[in-house]
Amino acid sequence: MALVRSGGLSVASPRRRTSSFLVHLVLLGVALCFAAPFAWLLLASVDADAGPDARLPDWTAGNFEAVLDWETSIRPIVNSLLLCGGAAVVNMVVAVLAAYPLSRHRLRFKRPFLYTLLFATGLPITAIMVPVYEMFVRLELVDSLPATALFLATATLPFSIWLTKGFMDGVPVSLEEAAWTDGASSFTALRRVVLPLMAPGMAVVAVFTFIGAWGNFLIPFVLLQSPEKEPAAVGLYTFFGQYGTVAYGQLAAFSVLYSLPAVLLYVVVSRRMARGFNLGGGIKG
């Protein structure tokens, strides 16, 4: 028996306590593996003589002073915000418009289309970069921030459509039918009924798209050629010098600044995501 009842209380058996201890020990080990790089990042960013090894820092603000200027950090972060913010907005709009018929209508090829979307999420982006670059050259879109943001949006679009459809399936169709009865069109019902109830889900899609684009190095590295247009993900590459030399302190300081927008976005959006879906009481009578 896993549990032994004594006086109305459930007492775990020694085997169950041992397995629980082992599970928590493994989870703690995994957590430490993820936390160790962040600890090095924070320590090295304020270390005057930072190296590849984690150690107590020789405290200094010089690393941040060296990277806190327009060309080194501010302009690349602004470019990243424009690229990733634009990609997230385009991605969400297209995902909603694509997920609505998949969720609300009986389509003949809906299941094969959904499986195609699921398959597309597993395709490595490196497999299509050569034809994409050739297309950008022919259309004269190389070194264009809007075109690069558009392609960043399409890179995560299949999974975004899949996620959005799942969230939309959780909104009862009866709510839309009530809006139609009051004279609302399908688009009005989608905008004023479905989307507000999907707000936590769309927050998930926005964070997923933004962070996916924020950490993408290959796409802007290939499609953007002007130094004044490069995002922060490409700017990290400049801290690796010739002959294997690395400015570890400045690299860590820049990485901390680079991480802040994504962390702040998650903190702001997590409040809305924590509320979850509240669909009860939507219809009376």
C-alpha positions as CSV (number, residue, x, y, z in Angstrom):
1,M,0.0,0.0,0.0
2,A,1.3,3.4,-0.9
3,L,-0.6,5.2,1.9
4,V,-1.3,4.0,5.4
5,R,-4.3,5.6,7.2
6,S,-3.9,6.3,10.9
7,G,-6.4,8.2,12.8
8,G,-8.0,9.6,9.7
9,L,-4.6,10.9,8.4
10,S,-2.9,9.6,5.3
11,V,0.8,8.7,5.9
12,A,3.0,8.1,2.9
13,S,4.9,4.8,2.8
14,P,8.8,4.8,2.8
15,R,8.8,3.7,-0.9
16,R,6.6,6.7,-1.9
17,R,8.7,9.1,0.2
18,T,11.9,7.8,-1.5
19,S,10.5,8.1,-5.0
20,S,9.2,11.6,-4.3
21,F,12.7,12.6,-2.9
22,L,14.4,11.2,-6.1
23,V,11.9,13.1,-8.4
24,H,12.6,16.3,-6.5
25,L,16.3,15.7,-6.6
26,V,16.2,15.2,-10.4
27,L,14.1,18.3,-10.9
28,L,16.5,20.3,-8.7
29,G,19.4,19.1,-10.8
30,V,17.6,20.2,-14.0
31,A,16.8,23.6,-12.5
32,L,20.5,24.1,-11.5
33,C,21.6,23.2,-15.1
34,F,19.3,26.0,-16.4
35,A,20.2,28.5,-13.6
36,A,24.0,28.1,-13.9
37,P,24.3,30.0,-17.2
38,F,22.1,32.8,-15.9
39,A,24.3,33.0,-12.7
40,W,27.4,33.3,-14.9
41,L,25.7,36.0,-17.0
42,L,24.9,38.2,-14.1
43,L,28.2,37.7,-12.4
44,A,30.3,38.3,-15.5
45,S,28.4,41.4,-16.4
46,V,29.7,43.2,-13.3
47,D,33.2,41.6,-13.3
48,A,36.1,43.7,-14.4
49,D,38.1,40.7,-15.4
50,A,35.3,38.3,-16.6
51,G,36.2,35.0,-18.1
52,P,34.5,31.8,-19.2
53,D,34.4,30.5,-15.6
54,A,31.9,31.6,-13.0
55,R,33.5,33.3,-10.0
56,L,32.9,36.0,-7.5
57,P,33.2,39.3,-9.5
58,D,35.6,42.1,-9.2
59,W,32.7,44.6,-9.1
60,T,32.5,47.2,-11.8
61,A,30.0,49.0,-14.0
62,G,32.5,49.4,-16.8
63,N,31.0,46.6,-18.9
64,F,27.6,48.3,-19.0
65,E,29.3,51.7,-19.6
66,A,31.1,50.2,-22.6
67,V,28.0,48.8,-24.3
68,L,25.5,51.4,-23.4
69,D,25.7,53.6,-26.5
70,W,23.5,54.1,-29.6
71,E,25.6,52.0,-32.0
72,T,26.5,49.1,-29.7
73,S,23.3,48.3,-27.9
74,I,20.5,50.9,-28.2
75,R,20.1,50.8,-31.9
76,P,20.2,47.0,-32.3
77,I,17.6,46.6,-29.5
78,V,15.4,49.2,-31.2
79,N,15.7,47.3,-34.5
80,S,14.9,44.1,-32.6
81,L,11.8,45.7,-31.1
82,L,10.6,46.8,-34.5
83,L,11.3,43.5,-36.2
84,C,9.8,41.3,-33.4
85,G,6.9,43.6,-32.6
86,G,5.9,43.8,-36.2
87,A,6.3,40.0,-36.6
88,A,4.1,39.4,-33.6
89,V,1.3,41.7,-34.7
90,V,1.3,40.2,-38.3
91,N,1.5,36.7,-36.9
92,M,-1.5,37.1,-34.5
93,V,-3.7,38.8,-37.1
94,V,-3.1,36.1,-39.7
95,A,-3.4,33.3,-37.1
96,V,-6.8,34.5,-36.0
97,L,-8.1,34.8,-39.6
98,A,-6.8,31.4,-40.4
99,A,-7.9,29.7,-37.2
100,Y,-11.5,31.0,-37.3
101,P,-12.8,28.9,-40.3
102,L,-10.8,25.9,-39.0
103,S,-12.6,26.2,-35.7
104,R,-16.1,27.2,-36.7
105,H,-16.7,25.5,-40.1
106,R,-16.8,22.0,-41.3
107,L,-14.2,21.9,-44.0
108,R,-13.5,19.0,-46.3
109,F,-9.8,19.0,-46.0
110,K,-9.5,20.5,-42.5
111,R,-7.8,17.4,-40.9
112,P,-5.1,17.1,-43.7
113,F,-4.5,20.8,-43.5
114,L,-4.0,20.7,-39.7
115,Y,-1.6,17.8,-40.0
116,T,0.3,19.8,-42.7
117,L,0.5,22.7,-40.2
118,L,1.8,20.4,-37.5
119,F,4.4,19.0,-40.0
120,A,5.5,22.5,-41.0
121,T,6.3,23.4,-37.4
122,G,9.0,20.7,-37.4
123,L,10.8,22.0,-40.5
124,P,14.2,23.6,-39.7
125,I,14.4,27.1,-40.9
126,T,17.9,26.5,-42.4
127,A,16.3,24.1,-45.0
128,I,14.5,26.9,-46.7
129,M,16.8,29.9,-46.2
130,V,18.6,29.5,-49.6
131,P,15.3,29.7,-51.7
132,V,14.0,32.4,-49.4
133,Y,17.2,34.5,-50.0
134,E,16.9,33.9,-53.7
135,M,13.3,35.1,-53.6
136,F,14.3,38.2,-51.6
137,V,17.0,39.0,-54.1
138,R,14.7,38.7,-57.1
139,L,12.0,40.9,-55.4
140,E,14.7,43.4,-54.2
141,L,13.7,42.9,-50.6
142,V,17.2,42.2,-49.2
143,D,18.1,44.6,-46.4
144,S,14.5,45.5,-45.8
145,L,13.2,45.6,-42.2
146,P,9.5,45.2,-43.1
147,A,10.2,42.3,-45.4
148,T,12.4,40.6,-42.8
149,A,9.7,41.1,-40.1
150,L,7.1,39.6,-42.4
151,F,9.3,36.5,-42.9
152,L,9.9,36.3,-39.2
153,A,6.1,36.2,-38.7
154,T,5.7,33.4,-41.2
155,A,8.5,31.3,-39.5
156,T,6.2,30.6,-36.5
157,L,2.9,31.0,-38.2
158,P,2.0,27.3,-38.5
159,F,2.3,26.7,-34.8
160,S,0.6,29.9,-34.0
161,I,-2.4,28.9,-36.1
162,W,-2.5,25.5,-34.3
163,L,-2.4,27.3,-30.9
164,T,-5.0,29.9,-31.9
165,K,-7.4,27.2,-33.1
166,G,-7.1,25.3,-29.9
167,F,-7.9,28.5,-27.9
168,M,-10.8,29.4,-30.2
169,D,-12.3,25.9,-29.8
170,G,-12.7,26.7,-26.1
171,V,-15.0,29.6,-26.8
172,P,-18.6,28.3,-27.1
173,V,-20.3,28.9,-30.5
174,S,-23.5,29.8,-28.6
175,L,-21.9,33.1,-27.6
176,E,-21.5,34.0,-31.3
177,E,-25.0,32.8,-32.1
178,A,-26.3,35.2,-29.5
179,A,-24.4,38.0,-31.1
180,W,-25.7,37.0,-34.6
181,T,-29.3,37.1,-33.2
182,D,-28.6,40.7,-32.1
183,G,-27.6,41.6,-35.7
184,A,-23.8,41.3,-35.4
185,S,-21.9,40.1,-38.4
186,S,-19.4,37.3,-38.3
187,F,-16.5,39.7,-38.2
188,T,-18.1,41.8,-35.4
189,A,-18.8,38.7,-33.4
190,L,-15.2,37.6,-33.8
191,R,-13.9,41.0,-32.8
192,R,-16.2,41.8,-29.9
193,V,-17.1,38.3,-28.5
194,V,-14.5,35.7,-29.4
195,L,-11.3,37.7,-29.3
196,P,-11.9,39.3,-25.8
197,L,-12.5,35.8,-24.4
198,M,-9.4,34.5,-26.2
199,A,-7.2,37.3,-24.7
200,P,-5.2,35.0,-22.5
201,G,-4.6,32.6,-25.4
202,M,-3.6,35.4,-27.7
203,A,-1.2,36.6,-25.1
204,V,0.5,33.2,-25.2
205,V,0.7,33.4,-29.0
206,A,2.1,36.9,-28.8
207,V,4.8,35.9,-26.3
208,F,5.7,32.7,-28.3
209,T,6.0,34.7,-31.6
210,F,7.9,37.6,-30.0
211,I,10.4,35.5,-28.1
212,G,10.9,33.2,-31.1
213,A,11.7,36.1,-33.3
214,W,13.8,37.9,-30.6
215,G,16.2,35.0,-30.4
216,N,16.4,34.3,-34.1
217,F,19.9,34.9,-35.4
218,L,19.9,33.3,-38.9
219,I,17.1,35.1,-40.6
220,P,18.2,38.7,-39.9
221,F,21.9,37.7,-40.4
222,V,21.1,36.5,-43.9
223,L,18.4,39.0,-45.0
224,L,19.8,42.2,-43.4
225,Q,23.2,43.5,-44.7
226,S,23.4,47.1,-43.4
227,P,25.1,47.4,-39.9
228,E,22.6,50.1,-39.0
229,K,19.7,47.7,-39.5
230,E,21.1,44.6,-37.6
231,P,19.1,43.5,-34.6
232,A,20.5,42.7,-31.2
233,A,20.7,38.9,-31.9
234,V,23.2,39.7,-34.7
235,G,24.9,42.3,-32.6
236,L,26.0,39.6,-30.1
237,Y,28.2,38.3,-32.9
238,T,30.4,41.4,-32.8
239,F,31.7,40.6,-29.3
240,F,33.5,37.6,-30.6
241,G,36.8,38.9,-32.0
242,Q,39.5,37.3,-34.2
243,Y,41.7,34.4,-33.1
244,G,39.1,33.2,-30.6
245,T,39.2,36.3,-28.4
246,V,36.0,37.1,-26.6
247,A,35.1,40.2,-24.5
248,Y,33.3,38.2,-21.9
249,G,32.4,41.1,-19.6
250,Q,30.9,43.2,-22.4
251,L,29.3,40.2,-23.9
252,A,27.5,39.4,-20.6
253,A,26.5,43.0,-20.1
254,F,25.0,43.2,-23.6
255,S,23.3,39.9,-23.1
256,V,21.6,41.2,-19.9
257,L,20.3,44.3,-21.7
258,Y,19.3,42.0,-24.6
259,S,17.2,39.8,-22.3
260,L,15.4,42.6,-20.5
261,P,12.7,43.3,-23.2
262,A,11.7,39.6,-23.4
263,V,11.6,39.3,-19.7
264,L,9.5,42.5,-19.2
265,L,7.1,41.3,-21.9
266,Y,6.6,38.0,-20.1
267,V,6.1,39.8,-16.7
268,V,3.5,42.2,-18.2
269,V,1.6,39.5,-20.2
270,S,1.7,36.8,-17.5
271,R,-0.8,38.7,-15.4
272,R,-3.4,38.4,-18.3
273,M,-2.4,34.8,-18.9
274,A,-2.9,33.9,-15.2
275,R,-6.5,34.9,-15.3
276,G,-7.3,32.1,-17.8
277,F,-10.5,31.8,-19.7
278,N,-13.7,32.9,-17.9
279,L,-16.6,31.8,-20.1
280,G,-19.2,31.2,-17.5
281,G,-22.2,33.3,-17.4
282,G,-21.8,34.5,-21.0
283,I,-25.5,33.8,-21.8
284,K,-28.5,34.4,-19.7
285,G,-31.8,32.7,-20.1
